[in-house]
Amino acid sequence: MTELSNLARQAMMQPQEAMLETGKRKNSLVIGLPKELSFQENRIALTPLSVALLVENGHQIMLESGAGNGANFLDHHYSEQGAIIVHERERIYTCDIIIKIGAPSLEEIAMMKTGQVLFSSQQPSLLGFEHLQAMMKKKITALSYEYLRDEDNILTVVRAMSEIVGATSILVAAEYLSNIFNGKGLMLGGVTGVPPTEIVIIGAGTVGEYATRTALALGAQVKVFDNSLYRLRRLQNNLGNKVFTSVIQPIVLQKAVLSCDVVIGAMRATNGRSPCIITEETVSRMKPNSVLIDVSIDQGGCFETSHITNHADPIFRKYDVIHYCVPNIASRVARTATYALTNIFTPILLDIGEQGGLLNVIWNKPGVRNAVYLYQGQLTNKDIAHKFNLTPKDLELLIVSHR
């Protein structure tokens, strides 16, 4: 018996086959959610339930105290789901990944560590050269929501926010038509025997489509104008409704604007300034207490009389026409917008962990790769490079060199 035991012990001491790990190596991420510094930015990138999902997958979430207050998510909602609440802003910027809504300020870039990953909004037209230089110096890898695409090659964050803005713009119009805000005293949809409110929507993109959907659902009469027959046809097909549509012909558009109660400007430019469609002379001839909502104000605006306002002081009157020109309409419904954003960002963060890092996700997902404008401090976005007269690096070549 003793001999058998000795033989068994010797067998156990022999070299054994190693069990090699199959598949990709999982990473445990440390993700930071800072409080927004951008004026009246109420959204946050992740909800408490998304934090719970990430924590369950082995990731650590650090939240700056009060970061979710604008969307009515309090600190204890996050801490109950496993987030670490910190009061020192500098500590948030020790995380591997920073995910926020607004573009980073110089103060925030100064707190970032070398080689950090940043998810944020960043329109090329609003980026300052000083900010870009500071991030390049710190070898930041930065992704812009404005360029993030999904599996169908749709600008997923832009579309989600456009859907919210389109629907909300009609509800804003309904408020300012009422007596409470010294409007015409009209109900948006009208009732039996009373003619419906007339709404002109300039732009048949996502904002225009969802504004049209909401206006029709409330019983308004809608006319949609756009320069693109393709977008007008797509809008009619998507709605399954024969809405009045027209290409932008000055005489037809002016006649519609002068007779309507609400005009929504939703013309977007791919880069640069949005086209100015309605002149000051036309605005001066509109019916008193009509409502103009300029959704394109962040790109300069569709109306010659527009200038930027904010949520605290959202309107001004010119020629007795109410102008609503708030650039960040989605923050008006910050909780809904946060739910829409977290549905986009959470799967990406989970993928980064599952696939062993951001590098593999960028390589495997063209939509995420499209959002990268800085890779380890190297400028890879053509629009930003063109703005500052710089030469962009080829991101795919940079990735290959690091694989």
N, C-alpha and C positions, 0 to 999 in steps of 0.2 A: 504493500500500500504506500509505504514511504517512497519507494522507487518511482511509482506512478506519479506521486505528488511532485517529486523532483523533476521528472520529465515534463510535466504540465507547466511547472514554473519556468523551466528553460525555454519551452515553446513560447510562453508569453513574453519572454525577454528578446525574442527574435524580432527583427525589423518588420513592422506591419505596413500594409498598404495605406497610403495617405488618402483621406477623403477630401478630394478637391471640391471647392465651392463652384457651383454651376451658376450661370447667368451673371447679371451685373451686380456689382457690390453696392449695397445700400449705404447712403450717407445719412447721418443725423445732422439736421440743419439747425442753426441758431438764427431765428428770424426776428427782426426788430420792427415794431410799429410805432413810429414817433407821432407826437401831436402835431397837427398841421399848423404851419405858420402863415400859409396863404390866407389873404383876407376873405372872411366869410366862407371858408371851405369847411363844410360840415360832414363830409363823407369820410369813411375810413375803409381801408382795403379789405379787411377780414371781419366777419361776424364772430361772436362767441362760439357758435356751433362749428364753424370752420376751424377755429382754434382748437376745439376739442378733437376734431378729426386729425389735425396735424400732430397734436400731442400724442394721440393714440398710435400714430405711426412713428413715434420715437423722436419727434422734433421738439425743439424748445422755442417757446414764443415769449418775447419780452415786449411789454406794452408800456408806453409812457403814460403815467397817470392822467386821466382826462381825455385821452386821445379819441375815445368813442362817444364822448358826451354830445357832440353835435348831431349824431344819428340816434341819440337816446339809447346807447349801449354804455352802461356804467362800468366802472372798474371791477365791481364784484361780479358782474356778469361774465367777465373774462377770467377772473381769478378762479371762479367756481369750475371753469372748464380747463384749468391747468396752466393758464398764462401767468407769467411772473410780472407783477406790477412794479415799475420803478419810477422814482421821482426825479432822478438826475438824468437830464437829457443826454449828457455825454455818455452815459452807460448804454443807452440804446444803440449808439453808434459804434459800440464794440462788437455788435452782431455781425455774422457773416453776410447776411442778406438784409437789406433795408427795403421795406415795401410801404409806399406812401402814395398819396393822391397828387398833390401839387408838385410842380417842378422844384428842385432843391435850390435853396437860397445860398448865398456865399457863406453865411453863418453855419448852415448845415453841412456844406461841403468841407468847411474847415474842421468839423468834428469827425468826418469820415476817416476810416483807416485805409491804409494802402491796400489795394487789391480787392476792395469791397464790391459787392454786387448791389446795384440800385434798380428797383422797379419804381417808375413814377411817370407822370405825364410830362411830356416835353415837346411842345410845338416848335419846329425850327424857327418860325418867325418871332417867337418870344424868347429865344435863347440868347443870352449875352456872351460875348467872346471871353470875358473875364471868368464867367462860370465854367465855360468849356475848358479853358486853360487850366483852371484849378482842378477839375476832375481828371484831365489828362495827366497832370503832374502826379496825382495820387494813384494812377493806373487803375481807375475805376472801370468796371464793366457795367454799362448802363443800358437799360431797355426802356423804350418809350411806348406808352399805351396807344399813342396815335398811329403806330405802325404795326401793332400786334394783330395777327390774322389767325383765323381758325381753320379747321380742316377744309372748309368750302372757300377758302381764300378771301373771306369777308373780314373787314376791319372790325373785329369783334367788340372791343371797348367803345369805339366810335359809334358803332351801330346801336349798342345797348343804351348808351347815353342819349343818342338821337331819338330813340323810341320814347324815352322818358320825357325829353325836352319837347317833342312834338305833341304828346298827349297833354303835358302840363301847360303848354302855351295856350291851349284852348280854355283850360280851367282858369288861367290868369285873365284871359279876355272876358270870360263870364263875370269875374269879380268886378272888373273895371267898367263893364257895361251897366252895373247895378247902381242904385242910388247911394248905397253905402260909401262909394268912392266918387260921388258926384258925377257919375256917368249918365248915359241916356235914360237909365231906368228900364232897360230891356232885359227880358229873360232870353238866354241864348237861343233856345230852341223854339220859343213861341208856344202857343196852345191852339186848340181847335178854333178856327175862325179868325185867328190872328196870323198875319204873314210871318214866316220864320226870319231870324236874323241872317243877314248876308255876310259871308266871310270870304275874303280873297286870300289865297295862299300862294306866295311866290316861291317856287321851288318844289319839285316833285321827287326829291330824294327821301331818305328815311324820315327826317323831321317832317317834311311835307306830307308824307303818307300817313304817319301816325297822328298828325294834326287833323288831317282829313277824316280819318277813322273816327276820332273822338268827336269832331264837329257833327258828322253825320249821325252818330249814335245819339247825340243830344238834340237832333232835329233841325240843325241849322242848314241853310242853303250854301253850298260851297262851290267856288270857282278856283281852279288850280292852273297856274301859269308856269311854264318852264321853257328854256331854249331847246331842250332835248326831247324829240319825239319818242325816243326809246324809253326815257324815264316816265313820260306821260302815259305811254301804252302799258308799261309795267305797273304803274299805279292803278290804272283801271283794271288790269288783270288780277292784281293782288286783292283789290277791294271787291271784285265781282259786282261792281256797281257802275252804272253809267254816269259818272261825275262829269260836270262841265270841265273840259280841259282846253287849253289853248297855248300855242307858242306865244312868246312875248312879242306882241305887236303893239307898239306904243299907243295907238288910238284905242284899240280894244281894251288894253290893260287900264288906261287912264279912265275910260268910261266905267269900267267895273269898280275901280278904286273910289271914284267920286260918288258912286251910288251905294257903296257897302257900309257896314257898321264896324267891321274889324278887318285889318290887313296884317298878315303874318309874313315877315320876310325871312325866308329860309334858304336863300341861295348861298352855296358854299363855293369857295375857291379851292382848287387842289393845293396850291401854294400861293402865298401872298394875300392880297386884299380881295374881299368879295366884291362883286360888281354892284355899283350904285344904280338901282333900278328906278326908284321913285324920286323925282326932283322936288325941290322946295316949293316950286310954283304949284305942283300938283297937290302937295300937302296943304298948302294955303287955301285950296278950293274944296277940301274935303268937308263933310258935314260936321258941325260942331259936336264935340264929345265923342267923336269916333276914336277907335283904339288902334294904335300901331304897336305891334310887338316885333322887335328886331332881334331875331334869334342869331343872326350873323354878326352881331355887334363885336364879338371877339376878333373878327377878321375885318373890321372897319365899318360894317353895316350896309344894309340894302337901301336905306333912306337917307337922303341928303341932310335931313334935319336931325339925325340921330347923334347922340353922344352917350358914353357909358354911364350907367347908373349902378346902384347896388341894392341888396336886399333890404337895407335899412331905409333907403330913400329911393324906391324903385322907379318912380315916374316923374316926368315933367310935362308941361303943356306948352305947345307952340302952335300958334294959329288956332287955339282952342281945340287942338287934337291931343289926346292923351298918348304919350310915348312911353313904352316900357322897354328899357334897353339894358337889362341885367345880363352880363355875359355868362354867368354860372347858374343857369336855371335849375340844373339837376340838384344843386345843393338845397334848393327849396323843398325837395322831397328826399332828404339825405338818407333816410332809412331804406326806402325802396331802392335808391341808387346803390347803396352799400350791398344789399342783397344781390343786385345784378352784377356788381363787380366781384364779389367773393365767389360767385359761381364760375367766373372766368379764371381768377388767380389761384384758387385752391388746387385744382387739378395740375396746374403748372408747377406749383411748389411741391406737390406730391411726386410728380415726375422727376423733378430735380433730385429728390431724395432716393427714389427707386432706381434711377439710372446712374447714380454715382456722381452726380454733380451737374452744374449748368452746362458745361462743355458738351456732354453727351446729348442733352436736351436740344441745344442749339444745332448740333449736327443732325439729329434725327427729326426735328420738327421745323420745317421751313417757315411756318407762321411765327414761331418764337424767334427764329434767326432773323426774320425781317424786322423785328422790333429793336434789335441791338444797334445802337448808334455809337457806342464806345466799347471796344473790347480790350481790356487790360490797358486802358489809356490810349489805344489807337482809334482814331476816328474812322468809322466805317459807313456812315450815312451820307449819301450823295447830296441830299438837299441841304444839310447843315454845312457840308464841305463847300458847296456852291455859294452859300450865303457869305462865308468867311474867306472865300477864294483860296481854299485849301485843297489838297489832293487826298481823297479818301483811300483807305487801304481795303483790299479785297478780304472780306470776312472769312470766306471759305478757305482761302490760303492761310490765313492766320490760325484757323482752327486746325487745319491739317498739320501745321508746323508744331502745334502743341499736343497732338494726339500720340 
